């Protein structure tokens, strides 16, 4: 075959028309603008991932405290913190209906001492269950005594009336009683037997089944 019969080497020339037929994603990737877009999208994905991790961590922390609201009390208590198996510290409080009650006057009755506040969402969610438990176990001698921190009697009385609570609730405006019991988050619960000894301490909202289990053991204890 002569040289003139040889086929010339094929050279692909990318014309503007051919370039327009290329995959748009390929054109973007091959341009500086496309590189910038890829970098921005990557940064956004990384930031979104970090945000989701932080959200998950916050949700885990909230679950660990059982829906309780962490509080900071003024001053330092000179009373040893309460312990299961030790006598409950005595105190006197004025309830929302104007009566002065002392914890020790309920000796001979099982007592559920519960700390909360009308501004605490977990406490608001829980009080119907506390009221229901009081209604059920009160005939068996149970005393429920609520203590609302950082609130005066007027606020406590208005709250009790609005929600329809019949168990006594005292006001602890300066959180003195809460300091005595080393309350670090509300709601906080102390279950005291007929001899005035603490049998259980719980922090955070309690499920109705948990309340029933604890109170059944408390009221049937000799």
VOBA-1610 file (N, C-alpha, C; in pm, whole numbers, padded with zeros to 5 digits, always signed):
BEGIN
Unk+00088-00119+00000Unk+00000+00000+00000Unk+00090+00122+00000Unk+00054+00217-00082Unk+00136+00339-00091Unk+00108+00430+00025Unk+00203+00520+00051Unk+00185+00616+00160Unk+00060+00698+00143Unk+00026+00723+00014Unk-00091+00807-00010Unk-00219+00736+00026Unk-00208+00597+00028Unk-00328+00521+00063Unk-00345+00507+00214Unk-00242+00540+00293Unk-00253+00529+00438Unk-00356+00626+00493Unk-00430+00578+00589Unk-00530+00665+00653Unk-00461+00760+00748Unk-00495+00883+00743Unk-00432+00980+00837Unk-00475+00951+00980Unk-00384+00975+01073Unk-00416+00955+01215Unk-00534+01042+01253Unk-00625+00979+01335Unk-00747+01051+01372Unk-00720+01144+01489Unk-00757+01263+01474Unk-00744+01362+01581Unk-00883+01414+01613Unk-00922+01392+01737Unk-01054+01441+01779Unk-01043+01586+01817Unk-01117+01666+01754Unk-01121+01808+01786Unk-01254+01836+01853Unk-01248+01890+01974Unk-01369+01918+02051Unk-01419+02056+02011Unk-01522+02054+01933Unk-01580+02179+01888Unk-01674+02232+01993Unk-01710+02360+01988Unk-01805+02415+02084Unk-01935+02336+02087Unk-01977+02288+01970Unk-02101+02211+01967Unk-02085+02082+02043Unk-01969+02016+02025Unk-01944+01891+02096Unk-01933+01915+02245Unk-01866+02027+02280Unk-01850+02060+02421Unk-01985+02080+02489Unk-02079+02135+02415Unk-02211+02159+02474Unk-02285+02030+02499Unk-02239+01919+02423Unk-02306+01792+02443Unk-02247+01713+02559Unk-02134+01761+02617Unk-02074+01690+02730Unk-02167+01697+02852Unk-02150+01599+02940Unk-02228+01594+03065Unk-02206+01723+03142Unk-02313+01794+03179Unk-02296+01921+03253Unk-02217+01902+03381Unk-02233+01786+03447Unk-02159+01763+03571Unk-02009+01755+03544Unk-01973+01699+03424Unk-01831+01692+03390Unk-01774+01830+03365Unk-01853+01914+03297Unk-01805+02050+03272Unk-01785+02126+03402Unk-01877+02104+03498Unk-01865+02173+03627Unk-01741+02126+03700Unk-01719+01991+03700Unk-01603+01938+03771Unk-01473+01990+03714Unk-01471+02015+03584Unk-01347+02059+03519Unk-01326+02209+03522Unk-01416+02280+03587Unk-01401+02425+03593Unk-01366+02469+03735Unk-01305+02585+03747Unk-01273+02639+03879Unk-01400+02662+03961Unk-01503+02708+03893Unk-01628+02731+03962Unk-01685+02601+04019Unk-01670+02495+03938Unk-01717+02365+03985Unk-01640+02317+04105Unk-01511+02340+04105Unk-01428+02301+04220Unk-01473+02373+04345Unk-01503+02503+04329Unk-01549+02582+04444Unk-01681+02527+04497Unk-01772+02488+04407Unk-01900+02434+04449Unk-01881+02305+04527Unk-01791+02218+04475Unk-01766+02091+04544Unk-01712+02115+04684Unk-01621+02212+04697Unk-01564+02243+04828Unk-01671+02295+04924Unk-01758+02382+04873Unk-01863+02438+04958Unk-01962+02330+05002Unk-01999+02242+04910Unk-02092+02135+04945Unk-02030+02041+05048Unk-01902+02009+05029Unk-01832+01922+05124Unk-01829+01984+05263Unk-01798+02116+05268Unk-01794+02185+05397Unk-01931+02185+05463Unk-02036+02202+05382Unk-02171+02203+05438Unk-02208+02066+05494Unk-02169+01959+05425Unk-02198+01824+05474Unk-02126+01797+05605Unk-02000+01840+05614Unk-01923+01820+05736Unk-01986+01897+05852Unk-02025+02023+05825Unk-02088+02104+05930Unk-02219+02043+05977Unk-02298+01992+05881Unk-02425+01931+05918Unk-02403+01806+06003Unk-02300+01729+05968Unk-02269+01609+06047Unk-02229+01645+06188Unk-02147+01748+06202Unk-02104+01790+06336Unk-02223+01839+06418Unk-02316+01910+06353Unk-02436+01959+06424Unk-02520+01843+06473Unk-02537+01740+06389Unk-02616+01625+06429Unk-02552+01551+06546Unk-02419+01544+06546Unk-02350+01480+06658Unk-02372+01557+06786Unk-02363+01693+06777Unk-02387+01775+06897Unk-02529+01760+06946Unk-02626+01754+06854Unk-02765+01738+06893Unk-02786+01603+06963Unk-02725+01500+06907Unk-02738+01369+06968Unk-02679+01365+07107Unk-02564+01432+07125Unk-02501+01438+07256Unk-02589+01511+07357Unk-02650+01622+07313Unk-02738+01698+07402Unk-02860+01616+07441Unk-02915+01540+07344Unk-03031+01458+07374Unk-02994+01347+07471Unk-02874+01289+07453Unk-02829+01185+07546Unk-02816+01240+07687Unk-02762+01363+07698Unk-02746+01424+07830Unk-02881+01449+07895Unk-02977+01496+07814Unk-03111+01520+07868Unk-03174+01390+07917Unk-03151+01282+07843Unk-03208+01154+07884Unk-03147+01105+08014Unk-03021+01135+08036Unk-02952+01087+08155Unk-03010+01149+08281Unk-03061+01271+08273Unk-03115+01333+08393Unk-03267+01316+08402Unk-03322+01236+08312Unk-03462+01198+08326Unk-03560+01313+08316Unk-03531+01414+08236Unk-03625+01524+08222Unk-03621+01624+08335Unk-03522+01614+08421Unk-03513+01708+08533Unk-03455+01841+08489Unk-03491+01947+08561Unk-03436+02080+08537Unk-03325+02106+08639Unk-03204+02123+08591Unk-03090+02147+08679Unk-03102+02285+08741Unk-03076+02295+08870Unk-03088+02422+08941Unk-02959+02451+09018Unk-02936+02577+09046Unk-02823+02619+09128Unk-02879+02694+09249Unk-02853+02642+09367Unk-02907+02701+09489Unk-02807+02798+09550Unk-02857+02907+09608Unk-02767+03001+09674Unk-02716+02945+09806Unk-02596+02982+09841Unk-02543+02942+09972Unk-02499+02797+09975Unk-02449+02757+10091Unk-02401+02621+10112Unk-02466+02566+10238Unk-02523+02445+10229Unk-02588+02385+10343Unk-02486+02327+10439Unk-02511+02344+10570Unk-02423+02286+10671Unk-02478+02154+10723Unk-02583+02103+10654Unk-02644+01976+10692Unk-02591+01867+10598Unk-02555+01750+10650Unk-02507+01642+10563Unk-02612+01607+10458Unk-02572+01577+10336Unk-02670+01543+10232Unk-02749+01418+10271Unk-02872+01410+10227Unk-02956+01295+10264Unk-02902+01166+10204Unk-02922+01057+10278Unk-02880+00925+10232Unk-02989+00824+10260Unk-02999+00728+10170Unk-03093+00619+10192Unk-03048+00541+10317Unk-03143+00515+10405Unk-03113+00444+10529Unk-03085+00536+10646Unk-03079+00668+10619Unk-03056+00766+10725Unk-03184+00846+10751Unk-03200+00901+10871Unk-03320+00981+10901Unk-03330+01105+10811Unk-03451+01138+10772Unk-03474+01258+10692Unk-03462+01381+10780Unk-03397+01484+10729Unk-03380+01609+10805Unk-03516+01675+10827Unk-03539+01720+10948Unk-03667+01782+10982Unk-03670+01926+10933Unk-03788+01975+10907Unk-03807+02115+10866Unk-03953+02153+10885Unk-03977+02282+10886Unk-04113+02334+10896Unk-04139+02423+10775Unk-04260+02410+10718Unk-04294+02487+10599Unk-04440+02530+10609Unk-04470+02644+10550Unk-04608+02691+10542Unk-04667+02647+10410Unk-04777+02572+10416Unk-04836+02519+10294Unk-04920+02625+10223Unk-04964+02591+10102Unk-05034+02688+10019Unk-05169+02730+10079Unk-05223+02647+10174Unk-05350+02685+10237Unk-05328+02751+10373Unk-05204+02792+10401Unk-05176+02871+10521Unk-05141+02792+10645Unk-05130+02661+10637Unk-05096+02580+10754Unk-04945+02566+10767Unk-04898+02562+10890Unk-04757+02532+10916Unk-04746+02384+10950Unk-04664+02314+10875Unk-04646+02171+10900Unk-04497+02142+10917Unk-04469+02045+11001Unk-04333+02000+11026Unk-04322+01855+10982Unk-04214+01821+10915Unk-04201+01686+10863Unk-04216+01581+10972Unk-04156+01608+11088Unk-04159+01508+11194Unk-04299+01481+11249Unk-04395+01571+11224Unk-04530+01548+11273Unk-04599+01433+11200Unk-04542+01392+11087Unk-04600+01282+11011Unk-04538+01148+11047Unk-04461+01145+11156Unk-04402+01019+11200Unk-04514+00918+11224Unk-04495+00798+11176Unk-04599+00697+11181Unk-04670+00682+11047Unk-04643+00776+10953Unk-04698+00770+10817Unk-04585+00762+10715Unk-04603+00687+10609Unk-04507+00696+10498Unk-04523+00832+10430Unk-04411+00894+10395Unk-04415+01030+10338Unk-04342+01032+10205Unk-04406+01095+10108Unk-04341+01124+09980Unk-04314+01274+09977Unk-04187+01310+09994Unk-04144+01450+09990Unk-04095+01479+09848Unk-04161+01574+09782Unk-04127+01602+09643Unk-04099+01751+09623Unk-03986+01782+09561Unk-03946+01920+09533Unk-03975+01952+09386Unk-04032+02071+09363Unk-04061+02113+09226Unk-04081+02262+09219Unk-04145+02307+09112Unk-04176+02449+09092Unk-04277+02460+08979Unk-04358+02564+08984Unk-04461+02580+08880Unk-04400+02617+08745Unk-04274+02667+08744Unk-04210+02704+08618Unk-04129+02589+08557Unk-04128+02476+08623Unk-04051+02360+08579Unk-04140+02272+08491Unk-04104+02254+08364Unk-04188+02178+08271Unk-04201+02032+08313Unk-04093+01972+08360Unk-04100+01834+08406Unk-04192+01818+08525Unk-04187+01917+08614Unk-04275+01914+08733Unk-04421+01928+08692Unk-04448+02016+08597Unk-04585+02035+08549Unk-04639+01906+08488Unk-04554+01836+08416Unk-04597+01712+08351Unk-04623+01601+08453Unk-04555+01609+08567Unk-04561+01500+08664Unk-04671+01515+08769Unk-04711+01638+08800Unk-04803+01657+08912Unk-04937+01583+08897Unk-04991+01564+08777Unk-05115+01483+08770Unk-05092+01340+08820Unk-04974+01284+08793Unk-04944+01149+08842Unk-04925+01148+08994Unk-04866+01254+09046Unk-04852+01264+09192Unk-04989+01274+09258Unk-05074+01357+09201Unk-05210+01371+09255Unk-05286+01239+09249Unk-05274+01168+09138Unk-05343+01040+09124Unk-05292+00939+09227Unk-05160+00938+09248Unk-05102+00845+09346Unk-05146+00882+09487Unk-05152+01011+09516Unk-05198+01056+09648Unk-05342+01012+09672Unk-05426+01028+09572Unk-05566+00987+09586Unk-05577+00837+09612Unk-05492+00760+09548Unk-05500+00615+09564Unk-05443+00566+09697Unk-05327+00623+09737Unk-05257+00570+09853Unk-05285+00645+09983Unk-05350+00759+09977Unk-05379+00834+10099Unk-05462+00754+10199Unk-05561+00673+10153Unk-05635+00590+10250Unk-05547+00490+10323Unk-05430+00460+10268Unk-05338+00366+10333Unk-05237+00439+10421Unk-05262+00568+10443Unk-05177+00644+10534Unk-05070+00727+10468Unk-05059+00727+10335Unk-04953+00803+10268Unk-04974+00953+10283Unk-04864+01022+10313Unk-04862+01169+10313Unk-04774+01214+10198Unk-04828+01299+10113Unk-04749+01363+10008Unk-04727+01507+10049Unk-04603+01549+10053Unk-04571+01688+10088Unk-04484+01747+09977Unk-04542+01845+09908Unk-04468+01912+09802Unk-04399+02037+09856Unk-04282+02066+09800Unk-04209+02188+09833Unk-04169+02254+09702Unk-04223+02373+09678Unk-04190+02448+09557Unk-04082+02551+09585Unk-03972+02540+09515Unk-03859+02628+09540Unk-03874+02760+09464Unk-03808+02863+09516Unk-03800+02998+09455Unk-03937+03058+09428Unk-04040+03019+09503Unk-04173+03073+09485Unk-04235+03106+09620Unk-04321+03209+09622Unk-04387+03242+09748Unk-04521+03169+09758Unk-04586+03182+09874Unk-04711+03109+09897Unk-04821+03148+09800Unk-04824+03275+09762Unk-04929+03319+09670Unk-04916+03248+09536Unk-04795+03238+09486Unk-04773+03171+09358Unk-04803+03022+09368Unk-04763+02962+09480Unk-04788+02819+09500Unk-04938+02792+09511Unk-05009+02877+09586Unk-05153+02858+09603Unk-05226+02872+09470Unk-05187+02970+09390Unk-05251+02989+09259Unk-05226+02869+09169Unk-05105+02815+09176Unk-05071+02698+09094Unk-05151+02576+09138Unk-05157+02551+09268Unk-05230+02434+09320Unk-05378+02441+09284Unk-05434+02560+09293Unk-05575+02577+09260Unk-05599+02557+09111Unk-05509+02612+09032Unk-05526+02603+08886Unk-05516+02459+08837Unk-05423+02382+08896Unk-05402+02244+08851Unk-05495+02146+08921Unk-05550+02187+09038Unk-05641+02100+09111Unk-05570+02002+09202Unk-05466+02050+09272Unk-05389+01963+09362Unk-05447+01970+09502Unk-05462+01855+09566Unk-05520+01850+09700Unk-05419+01813+09807Unk-05302+01766+09770Unk-05200+01737+09871Unk-05130+01869+09909Unk-05078+01878+10031Unk-05017+02004+10075Unk-04887+02035+10001Unk-04873+02162+09963Unk-04751+02210+09896Unk-04703+02333+09970Unk-04579+02334+10010Unk-04522+02447+10079Unk-04433+02530+09989Unk-04417+02657+10025Unk-04331+02747+09948Unk-04193+02753+10013Unk-04092+02746+09929Unk-03952+02755+09973Unk-03884+02866+09892Unk-03924+02992+09919Unk-03879+03102+09832Unk-03729+03122+09830Unk-03662+03095+09939Unk-03517+03111+09944Unk-03442+02979+09928Unk-03516+02874+09897Unk-03460+02740+09874Unk-03381+02686+09992Unk-03423+02726+10112Unk-03354+02679+10233Unk-03376+02529+10253Unk-03499+02485+10234Unk-03529+02343+10252Unk-03461+02261+10143Unk-03462+02314+10021Unk-03395+02245+09911Unk-03246+02229+09937Unk-03184+02332+09998Unk-03043+02322+10035Unk-03021+02211+10137Unk-03113+02202+10233Unk-03102+02098+10336Unk-03101+01959+10273Unk-03174+01943+10165Unk-03183+01813+10098Unk-03090+01803+09976Unk-03002+01899+09962Unk-02902+01897+09854Unk-02966+01875+09717Unk-03076+01945+09693Unk-03146+01931+09566Unk-03064+02000+09456Unk-03030+01925+09353Unk-02952+01980+09242Unk-03033+01989+09113Unk-03149+01925+09110Unk-03237+01929+08994Unk-03378+01895+09038Unk-03476+01952+08968Unk-03615+01922+09001Unk-03687+01868+08878Unk-03788+01783+08898Unk-03837+01734+09027Unk-03736+01642+09095Unk-03744+01642+09229Unk-03662+01555+09312Unk-03753+01491+09417Unk-03730+01363+09445Unk-03824+01288+09529Unk-03750+01213+09640Unk-03808+01219+09760Unk-03753+01149+09876Unk-03868+01070+09940Unk-03850+00939+09947Unk-03954+00852+10001Unk-03911+00809+10142Unk-03992+00846+10240Unk-03957+00833+10382Unk-04055+00737+10449Unk-04001+00643+10527Unk-04088+00543+10589Unk-04154+00596+10716Unk-04229+00512+10783Unk-04306+00552+10901Unk-04217+00593+11019Unk-04092+00549+11015Unk-03998+00585+11123Unk-03916+00709+11090Unk-03946+00772+10976Unk-03874+00894+10938Unk-03741+00868+10870Unk-03723+00746+10819Unk-03597+00709+10752Unk-03617+00711+10601Unk-03520+00767+10530Unk-03529+00774+10384Unk-03507+00635+10325Unk-03601+00592+10242Unk-03593+00460+10181Unk-03561+00464+10032Unk-03580+00578+09971Unk-03550+00589+09827Unk-03535+00736+09792Unk-03444+00764+09698Unk-03423+00899+09648Unk-03424+00891+09495Unk-03504+00973+09432Unk-03513+00976+09286Unk-03505+01120+09236Unk-03446+01136+09117Unk-03437+01267+09053Unk-03495+01258+08914Unk-03573+01358+08877Unk-03636+01358+08746Unk-03780+01306+08755Unk-03850+01315+08643Unk-03989+01271+08640Unk-03997+01118+08652Unk-04099+01072+08723Unk-04116+00929+08746Unk-04236+00877+08669Unk-04219+00763+08606Unk-04330+00699+08535Unk-04432+00650+08637Unk-04560+00647+08601Unk-04663+00599+08694Unk-04634+00460+08749Unk-04578+00373+08666Unk-04546+00238+08714Unk-04438+00240+08822Unk-04342+00331+08806Unk-04236+00344+08907Unk-04294+00399+09037Unk-04380+00499+09024Unk-04445+00557+09142Unk-04523+00450+09217Unk-04600+00372+09145Unk-04682+00269+09208Unk-04595+00166+09279Unk-04486+00126+09216Unk-04397+00027+09276Unk-04335+00077+09405Unk-04285+00200+09403Unk-04221+00256+09522Unk-04321+00274+09636Unk-04437+00331+09603Unk-04536+00358+09708Unk-04596+00230+09764Unk-04615+00130+09681Unk-04668+00003+09731Unk-04575-00054+09838Unk-04445-00050+09809Unk-04348-00099+09906Unk-04344-00012+10032Unk-04362+00119+10012Unk-04353+00213+10125Unk-04471+00198+10220Unk-04591+00188+10167Unk-04710+00183+10254Unk-04729+00046+10318Unk-04672-00058+10259Unk-04687-00192+10315Unk-04573-00228+10410Unk-04474-00138+10417Unk-04360-00166+10505Unk-04403-00152+10651Unk-04366-00249+10731Unk-04407-00247+10874Unk-04338-00135+10947
//
